[in-house]
Amino acid sequence: MPANIFIVNPAAGHGRAARVWDSLKGAALRLLPDSACVVTAEAGHASALAREAVLAGTSRLIAVGGDGTFGEILEGVMAAPEQLRRNVTLGAIPAGSGCDLARHLGYPCDRDGLIALLARGKARPMDVGRIDYAGLDGAPRRRHFINIAAFGLAGDVAHHIKAMGKPLGGTLSYFVSSAWVLLTAKAKAVRLKADGKDLSGRYHLGVLANTSSMGGGMMIAPGTKDDDGLMDLVLVSDMSRLALMRNFPALYKGTHLDSPGITLTGVRRLEAEADETVYLNIDGEADGMLPAVFETLPRAVNVIAPAAKND
């Protein structure tokens, strides 16, 4: 088994991933000579490929695609025995529509800088989120997330995106879908218990953030730490649609947390229930609904990251 496996999702970013990989393949395989490339054939295939690679003893898995591709690989890694996944480092060649993980980790945008990072970057631990929730068919489900898991407006946006696609690219498509959903936004009564504390109320949005951004650049939790054993819980309480629209641009600057009715709390475990349908958004994907239990798995995986400035 090669030490480095590139898992390429050629469909990511409306085919952008295939083009990006074609342009980077030579340099990537030259700097990481003990490498192999495998290509996904369908949804969920990346998870199976990742788990097989971990079980076979590979030491580095690199997703070529977007956050969805990385999320599938994460699921495969988390399905492997802990002692094996602890020996694997995850990285990404961002080539999808959102790429919020690469943005959060500070990956270089230029080709040479990115390949150099993947070849020589340091491994560091990162928290992972786990969510037990109701599927759209009502059956219990479990999956993991690396960026965010959210309910309310973010779930509605994910379902709108799923139906519409991303014809305008990730950032603009999320912007348009978010603006559309805000026009009919209605807060919902949600029962919340955060580390045993009752936070129940009427909310438009709840986000468990492990990284700083979502939706292709919305800075939902600026400054969040991804290795402290906590998720940043951002709650947007009941407010008028006009107030929501006024706060919406601030999401891209990370200044929304200064607004009344928007709070941030660090939590390890969140239980969420509702009597009406409240959809979920898990790392940008429309998947399931409340009730759900969100938990933090401290430093559960290793990721390739740029060296800290004081290293």
Steps between C-alpha positions, in 0.01 A plus 500: 500500500646841401567740786294774331159454339328774299124440488363696204133584461486605134142625534578751777454863408312408180809324368751752633671236716590290195654803328691608811638151552614480137696822551654393833547128457854511365632732771312318777630155407852638452517657847322204661649210302356217713149589389197367318183658366154345522189650341150490645221356288193598699377666817640330809784335311763726663402365843557141395831586332622688808412220740673243278811718485513544878459128558779432251738730688523818294630801689358794302163552332443804284155597375485654153162671494290711732385477860257224405784284371703562816193418708461164330867421559462604864210258537711216365789586729276523807361154417847349536645385835633791703854366521520495120340838429735664750782415258332676205527867407228666289544778249318658210548644156204742506320466169131496587242771539541593867842396634442651844738256667795608285404863564493443875832315503667774297596289201691691228306595189794463261586161353863483612422612854218249534704204375794599723266510800356157424851359464667667797224646718478397862234269637291631786194364682153635433164449669220318321128536555267202527127525452224249570185617326181410319526429129240642265324163524497527880756223550790567742829589335854591604774686317797728566586853397817707485366852429144555623171337579199731506124509525233749398579745222825325410308174455243676282781649289664159459171353379453791259854448369437127463199572282654789306861384475792741497492648149658824623784332689511439872520846655250673271257207498498494881449877505203484263340204677551661841340826384205306356446302821518817711201643314272238656693439823301403807655424839419160647467382858799278579577324827873525562720359773863608476725308741197464725398868479153579364521739202154428360332775302387617158788506255557566134837328499733287707853415389753271666826630354832318516654732240455867430301506176212330318311543175806591295629779721235600756708571812255343741748457789808717442793407721362160599750240616478160338702306759362612836236230546217750450266599219392862469121507523367803311130566557286752313185563702160612377517833319329667207587409142623854454741457789616170352565664165691783666720249685558279198789699342678506836537120475765546232698735724451309824346803670153348551589392854477864609128509413221460758341157494812320374710309754803272503562237768765227519341157551608136509156345457173641371161330499242656266132412451201664334133416451505622138734410216840663538751402234870440551805617308804277559819638346297669229286198418122473544474195723229423753314696763455542874508340752877487513784465747825676410823400675864605476767235456816678616803481269353202320692535171827646375507757221774656289532866595740788441757548773408755765674834459699451820621149404 
